[in-house]
Amino acid sequence: MSEPTPSFHPVAIALGDRSYDIHIGPGLLRRSDTWAGLPRAQTAMIVTNTTIAPLYEAALRSAIAPHYRQVRTVVLPDGEAHKDWPTLNLIFDALLGQGCDRKTVLFALGGGVVGDMTGFAAASFMRGVPFVQVPTTLLAQVDSSVGGKTAINHPLGKNMIGAFYQPVRVVCDLDTLATLPPRELSAGLAEVIKYGPIADMAFLDWIEANIDALMAQDPAALAHAVQRSCEIKAWVVGQDEREAGLRAILNFGHTFGHAIEAGLGFGVWLHGEAVGCGMVMAAELSQRLGLVDAALVARLRALIARAGLPVRGPVIDAADNAGHYIAHMRLDKKAVAGDIQFVLIDGPGQAKVAGAPDALVREVIQACCA
C-alpha cells in the first residue's frame, strides 16, 4: 500500500530572513545543481564520521567542488557516545588549523549526531557561519536535521548544551537510506510514528498500513514518510522556532526516552529506540490521566513493536528504578523549577505539555519497564 509514484517538492521552513527549503528526492547528493545558490565562500568544510565518510564523502566533495575554491573534510568518530566537547573540538581544530574564515560553509554529512554537532560548531565558530544539513539516516531526515536545534550531550543529560541555529538548506537524498542497517532504520521510524498521535491521525493510519513496506525499505514508502514528516515539522517550527510552546509537542516520548539514554549511558540504546519506548510510556501516562483510551495506547504499542523497537523500558537501577528515571527527567529541558513536564496525547492527533503527579509517573515506569 505504499505510495506508487511519489512526487517531490521542496518543503519550506518559513522563518522570515532565516527561511530555507528542505529538498527531498533520490540522487540529490551527487548533483552539482543541488548546491547552487548557497552562500558564497572560498572554502567548504564537510563534517562527517567514520561510517559515512567511505560511503558518501567523495560524492559530496565532487558535487560541491564547482562552487568553492577548496573543499576540506573532518571525520569524527561515530556514535552518540562521541557527542561531546572533545569531539566538537575536532571540528574547531580543523576550522582553525586550516585557516577557515567567517564565510566558510559547513556541510553536515551524516546522521543526527553529526548534524547536531556541525550545527553547534557553525553557531559558535566566529560567532556564526553558514551550514547545510545533508542527513543520511531516516531519523535525521525526518526530524533532527530540520528546525535548527543543535547541541552536544552532558553526562547528566542529553542535548543540554547547544543553540538554536538554522541551516541554510536541508538536502534529504533518499538514496542514502538504502545503506541504513535495520537497527538504524527502526530508530528512524520512531520519529516518523510520533507525528501521527500528536498531529495527524491520517498519517498514523498510513504508517500502520505501510509498516511492512517501510521495514523492507521500499523507496516509495520511505519517500512519503520523509515528505509528510518534514511537512508536519515545518508547520510546527514555522509557528514556534524556539520551543516556547507548540514545538514542545515534537518531544513526544523524549522525556522518558532521554532518561533511558542518560541512565544507560549514551549510545547503549539508539535515540530512536529510547524514543519509541518513551512514546509507549507517555501514552500510558496519558491514559492514566484520562486523556486517551486504552485502545489508542495498545494501537501505538503494537505499531512501535512492528517497527522493531522496544516497548518495555530497561531497568536502570534495580533498587529504585522509577526514582532513577525521575531524577534524570528532572533535568529535562522542559522541566520548570524541577517539575517534570511531559508531552501527553490529548485526544487522537492532539498533544499538550503538562505535569503529572510523581506517584502516577512511578506507576507508569513500574508498569512499562522490564
Phi, psi and omega per residue, in radians:
M1 nan 0.309 -3.134
S2 -1.247 2.825 3.124
E3 -1.111 2.087 -3.035
P4 -1.282 -0.619 -3.086
T5 -2.347 1.394 -3.115
P6 -1.131 2.438 3.048
S7 -1.927 2.336 -3.034
F8 -1.857 2.288 3.042
H9 -2.467 2.558 3.137
P10 -1.048 2.502 3.067
V11 -1.797 2.141 -3.060
A12 -1.566 2.334 2.959
I13 -1.749 1.885 -3.015
A14 -1.587 1.731 -3.105
L15 -2.332 0.695 3.127
G16 1.118 -2.231 -3.109
D17 -1.302 -0.044 3.071
R18 -1.863 0.262 -3.127
S19 -1.191 2.677 3.098
Y20 -2.800 2.978 -3.126
D21 -1.942 2.607 2.939
I22 -1.786 2.064 3.113
H23 -1.688 2.227 -3.046
I24 -2.233 2.298 3.085
G25 2.814 2.974 3.103
P26 -1.408 2.611 2.998
G27 1.276 0.174 -3.050
L28 -1.212 -0.652 -3.018
L29 -1.050 -0.630 -3.015
R30 -1.517 -0.085 -3.080
R31 -1.638 2.237 -3.129
S32 -1.130 -0.590 -3.090
D33 -1.223 -0.305 3.051
T34 -1.008 -0.553 -2.975
W35 -1.791 0.149 3.091
A36 -1.255 2.625 3.044
G37 1.443 0.111 3.071
L38 -1.378 2.878 3.107
P39 -0.926 2.415 -3.106
R40 -1.319 2.459 -3.135
A41 -2.833 2.763 3.036
Q42 -1.302 -0.628 -2.952
T43 -2.212 2.444 2.951
A44 -2.039 2.511 3.103
M45 -2.152 2.029 3.047
I46 -1.503 2.201 3.039
V47 -1.915 2.130 -3.090
T48 -2.518 -2.933 3.117
N49 -2.327 3.108 -3.011
T50 -1.163 -0.401 3.118
T51 -1.450 -0.755 -3.028
I52 -1.451 -0.550 -3.068
A53 -0.944 -0.823 -3.132
P54 -1.151 -0.374 -3.078
L55 -1.509 -0.745 -2.915
Y56 -2.338 -0.149 -3.063
E57 -1.086 -0.780 -3.096
A58 -1.119 -0.687 -3.134
A59 -1.163 -0.749 3.124
L60 -1.168 -0.735 3.118
R61 -0.995 -0.804 -3.134
S62 -1.115 -0.675 -3.074
A63 -1.266 -0.602 -3.105
I64 -1.597 -0.226 -3.069
A65 -0.962 -0.658 3.137
P66 -1.109 -0.282 -3.046
H67 -1.734 -0.107 -3.074
Y68 -2.430 2.608 3.120
R69 -1.213 -0.661 3.100
Q70 -2.482 2.524 3.114
V71 -2.125 2.116 3.120
R72 -1.851 2.845 3.098
T73 -2.428 2.423 2.946
V74 -2.157 2.284 -3.076
V75 -1.913 2.102 -3.096
L76 -1.706 2.772 2.963
P77 -1.137 2.634 -3.046
D78 -1.617 2.492 2.973
G79 2.077 2.661 -3.135
E80 -1.036 -0.522 -3.138
A81 -1.097 -0.323 -3.116
H82 -1.803 0.236 3.120
K83 -1.512 1.250 -2.958
D84 -2.557 3.122 -3.114
W85 -1.034 -0.836 -3.114
P86 -1.015 -0.691 3.138
T87 -1.266 -0.701 3.065
L88 -0.999 -0.680 -3.135
N89 -1.143 -0.412 3.062
L90 -1.085 -0.614 3.101
I91 -1.191 -0.813 3.117
F92 -1.096 -0.694 3.106
D93 -1.017 -0.761 -3.136
A94 -1.176 -0.760 -3.132
L95 -1.091 -0.798 -3.125
L96 -1.303 -0.695 -3.099
G97 -1.173 -0.442 -3.111
Q98 -1.854 0.285 2.995
G99 1.176 0.552 3.129
C100 -1.247 2.652 -3.104
D101 -2.056 -3.027 -3.016
R102 -1.322 -0.048 3.033
K103 -1.754 -0.109 3.133
T104 -0.955 2.374 3.131
V105 -1.802 2.200 3.086
L106 -1.639 2.462 3.080
F107 -2.072 2.019 -3.141
A108 -1.557 1.789 -3.080
L109 -1.864 1.744 -3.123
G110 2.774 -2.776 -3.130
G111 -1.553 -2.767 -3.034
G112 -1.109 -0.623 -3.134
V113 -1.143 -0.844 3.116
V114 -1.073 -0.767 -3.118
G115 -1.107 -0.784 -3.136
D116 -1.113 -0.756 -3.089
M117 -1.270 -0.669 3.106
T118 -1.122 -0.730 3.104
G119 -1.097 -0.702 3.112
F120 -1.161 -0.716 3.081
A121 -1.093 -0.730 3.128
A122 -1.126 -0.665 3.119
A123 -1.160 -0.498 -2.996
S124 -1.723 -0.612 -3.044
F125 -1.155 2.127 -3.098
M126 0.861 0.591 3.122
R127 1.109 0.377 2.999
G128 2.271 2.014 3.030
V129 -2.222 2.769 -3.114
P130 -1.208 2.596 3.003
F131 -2.512 2.719 -3.095
V132 -2.118 2.340 3.070
Q133 -1.605 2.216 3.067
V134 -2.188 1.300 -3.028
P135 -1.267 2.381 -3.086
T136 -2.020 0.055 3.057
T137 -2.049 2.759 3.120
L138 -1.086 -0.748 -3.129
L139 -1.034 -0.766 -3.135
A140 -1.197 -0.659 -3.102
Q141 -1.188 -0.628 -3.059
V142 -1.643 -0.151 -3.047
D143 -2.541 -1.261 -2.842
S144 -1.205 -0.432 -3.125
S145 -1.354 -0.239 -3.004
V146 -1.883 2.248 2.962
G147 1.932 -0.135 2.961
G148 1.445 0.244 3.022
K149 -1.400 2.162 3.122
T150 -2.279 2.531 -3.050
A151 -3.047 2.901 2.869
I152 -2.166 2.904 3.137
N153 -1.567 2.771 2.948
H154 -2.086 2.596 -3.133
P155 -0.916 -0.460 -3.126
L156 -1.576 -0.203 -3.102
G157 -2.967 2.652 -3.091
K158 -1.469 2.382 3.044
N159 0.975 0.622 -3.062
M160 -1.487 -0.203 -3.109
I161 -2.216 1.950 -3.081
G162 -3.085 -2.808 -3.092
A163 -2.704 2.692 2.895
F164 -1.443 2.084 -3.106
Y165 -2.679 1.992 -3.001
Q166 -1.421 2.479 2.974
P167 -1.243 2.950 3.060
V168 -1.647 -0.227 3.083
R169 -2.913 2.609 2.987
V170 -2.139 2.280 -3.130
V171 -2.143 1.904 3.131
C172 -1.752 1.675 3.081
D173 -1.467 1.909 -3.052
L174 -1.140 -0.376 3.116
D175 -1.121 -0.463 -3.125
T176 -1.190 -0.341 -3.139
L177 -1.239 -0.302 -3.129
A178 -1.162 -0.381 -3.117
T179 -1.702 0.125 -3.113
L180 -1.247 2.272 2.970
P181 -1.136 2.683 -3.095
P182 -0.957 -0.686 -3.116
R183 -1.124 -0.692 3.117
E184 -1.212 -0.618 3.083
L185 -1.074 -0.833 3.131
S186 -1.045 -0.731 3.132
A187 -1.036 -0.689 3.104
G188 -1.187 -0.600 -3.138
L189 -1.119 -0.468 3.072
A190 -1.014 -0.757 -3.114
E191 -1.306 -0.377 3.005
V192 -1.274 -0.853 -3.078
I193 -1.033 -0.641 -3.035
K194 -1.026 -0.510 -3.078
Y195 -1.160 -0.474 -3.096
G196 -1.124 -1.113 -3.048
P197 -1.145 -0.362 -3.098
I198 -1.706 -0.283 -2.996
A199 -2.576 -0.428 -2.936
D200 -2.730 1.583 -3.108
M201 -1.183 -0.479 3.072
A202 -1.119 -0.640 3.077
F203 -1.177 -0.662 3.079
L204 -1.080 -0.732 3.074
D205 -1.009 -0.774 -3.116
W206 -1.129 -0.735 3.135
I207 -1.065 -0.781 3.123
E208 -1.039 -0.741 -3.115
A209 -1.220 -0.424 -3.021
N210 -2.044 0.227 -3.057
I211 -1.090 -0.621 3.121
D212 -1.147 -0.704 3.098
A213 -1.143 -0.697 3.105
L214 -1.116 -0.758 3.130
M215 -1.137 -0.509 3.104
A216 -1.483 0.075 3.130
Q217 1.052 0.669 3.056
D218 -1.090 2.150 -3.043
P219 -1.035 -0.710 -3.116
A220 -1.176 -0.699 3.121
A221 -1.144 -0.789 3.127
L222 -1.104 -0.664 3.134
A223 -1.060 -0.797 3.141
H224 -1.152 -0.697 -3.141
A225 -1.075 -0.758 3.138
V226 -1.165 -0.816 -3.095
Q227 -1.046 -0.877 -3.072
R228 -1.207 -0.666 3.106
S229 -1.065 -0.776 3.136
C230 -1.144 -0.638 3.111
E231 -1.092 -0.762 -3.135
I232 -1.161 -0.786 -3.122
K233 -1.139 -0.685 3.118
A234 -1.052 -0.728 3.130
W235 -1.072 -0.748 -3.125
V236 -1.215 -0.854 -3.083
V237 -1.114 -0.645 3.122
G238 -1.053 -0.462 3.121
Q239 -1.612 -0.407 -3.024
D240 -2.648 1.369 -3.043
E241 -1.076 -0.721 -2.960
R242 -1.855 0.402 3.012
E243 1.029 0.775 3.069
A244 -1.405 -0.304 -3.103
G245 -2.810 -1.608 -3.000
L246 -0.959 -0.732 -3.020
R247 -1.028 -0.428 -3.121
A248 -1.053 -0.384 -3.138
I249 -1.128 -0.379 3.112
L250 -1.188 -0.169 3.090
N251 -1.576 0.345 3.085
F252 -0.961 2.164 -3.120
G253 1.504 -0.206 -3.005
H254 -1.412 -0.471 -3.137
T255 -1.126 -0.875 3.040
F256 -1.155 -0.732 -3.077
G257 -1.086 -0.769 3.122
H258 -1.119 -0.585 3.081
A259 -1.126 -0.665 3.084
I260 -1.109 -0.827 -3.112
E261 -1.080 -0.825 -3.112
A262 -1.222 -0.663 -3.100
G263 -1.180 -0.711 3.135
L264 -1.381 -0.404 -2.976
G265 1.831 2.237 -3.046
F266 -1.019 2.277 3.111
G267 1.783 -0.248 3.122
V268 -1.199 -0.916 2.916
W269 -1.777 2.483 3.002
L270 -1.182 2.694 -3.125
H271 -0.959 -0.797 -3.115
G272 -1.151 -0.576 3.074
E273 -1.119 -0.776 3.126
A274 -1.147 -0.684 3.122
V275 -1.172 -0.721 3.113
G276 -1.005 -0.856 3.095
C277 -1.134 -0.700 3.124
G278 -1.080 -0.564 3.088
M279 -1.157 -0.676 3.084
V280 -1.064 -0.762 -3.122
M281 -1.176 -0.701 3.119
A282 -1.179 -0.648 3.091
A283 -1.159 -0.714 3.092
E284 -1.079 -0.715 3.089
L285 -1.129 -0.712 3.103
S286 -1.027 -0.741 3.129
Q287 -1.133 -0.760 -3.105
R288 -1.183 -0.354 3.047
L289 -1.558 0.011 3.086
G290 1.423 0.322 -3.074
L291 -1.569 -0.516 3.135
V292 -2.429 2.893 3.135
D293 -1.640 2.943 -3.090
A294 -1.117 -0.494 -3.117
A295 -1.104 -0.717 3.136
L296 -1.177 -0.676 3.106
V297 -1.098 -0.787 3.137
A298 -1.119 -0.683 3.126
R299 -1.089 -0.784 -3.137
L300 -1.175 -0.730 3.124
R301 -1.054 -0.753 -3.131
A302 -1.128 -0.711 -3.138
L303 -1.160 -0.742 3.128
I304 -1.090 -0.693 3.094
A305 -1.143 -0.716 3.115
R306 -1.111 -0.450 3.104
A307 -1.402 0.071 3.095
G308 1.396 0.394 -3.075
L309 -1.890 2.658 3.105
P310 -1.216 2.485 3.113
V311 -2.037 0.026 3.030
R312 -2.152 2.336 -3.095
G313 -1.323 2.761 3.122
P314 -1.382 2.745 2.976
V315 -1.513 1.897 -3.118
I316 -1.465 -0.600 -3.092
D317 -2.500 1.914 -3.078
A318 -1.096 -0.526 -3.095
A319 -1.274 -0.732 -3.127
D320 -2.660 1.320 -3.059
N321 -1.088 -0.817 -3.123
A322 -1.091 -0.697 3.119
G323 -1.087 -0.639 3.135
H324 -1.167 -0.783 3.083
Y325 -1.018 -0.861 -3.060
I326 -1.088 -0.675 3.119
A327 -1.069 -0.724 3.103
H328 -1.211 -0.660 -3.088
M329 -1.230 -0.417 3.067
R330 -1.169 -0.314 3.093
L331 -1.613 0.014 3.132
D332 -1.081 2.551 -3.080
K333 -1.111 -0.416 3.129
K334 -1.407 -0.240 -3.094
A335 -1.054 2.497 3.139
V336 -2.117 2.014 -3.141
A337 0.916 0.676 3.111
G338 1.467 -0.086 3.108
D339 -1.545 2.172 -3.092
I340 -1.247 2.371 3.072
Q341 -1.995 2.296 -3.103
F342 -1.981 2.587 2.934
V343 -1.512 2.044 -3.061
L344 -1.981 2.558 3.016
I345 -1.339 2.069 -3.072
D346 -1.862 0.985 -2.998
G347 1.681 2.706 -3.081
P348 -0.968 2.204 3.097
G349 1.357 0.217 3.137
Q350 -2.354 2.710 -3.136
A351 -2.565 2.779 3.033
K352 -2.594 2.834 3.088
V353 -1.863 2.205 -3.096
A354 -2.736 2.857 3.065
G355 -1.516 3.054 3.103
A356 -2.665 2.596 3.121
P357 -1.049 2.420 3.138
D358 -0.961 -0.659 -3.108
A359 -1.094 -0.678 3.125
L360 -1.233 -0.689 3.106
V361 -1.085 -0.722 3.087
R362 -1.044 -0.735 3.124
E363 -1.043 -0.757 -3.129
V364 -1.118 -0.786 -3.136
I365 -1.074 -0.772 -3.127
Q366 -1.143 -0.641 -3.128
A367 -1.303 -0.486 -2.974
C368 -1.809 -0.051 -3.097
C369 -1.809 2.624 -3.095
A370 -1.064 nan nan
